[in-house]
Amino acid sequence: MTKQEMIDQLIEWNQDPDELKEMTYKELKSFYKEMKEEFSDDYLLFPNGRDRDAEDEDGI
């Protein structure tokens, strides 16, 4: 992944573009990895605490 691709994705995750552009590639890569892990956690998919079977229980 290029530096610009990481910056574009991080901007979508509401990070400051100016700060991102000042980072070195190594810093950016490390920060990107941290943010990717944070945004891929399951709790973000179900923020209201409902489990994965909630659709079935609602009859949808």
Secondary structure, 3 states (H helix, E strand, C coil): CCHHHHHHHHHHCCCCHHHHHHCCHHHHHHHHHHHHHHHCCHHHHCCCCCCCCHHHHHCC
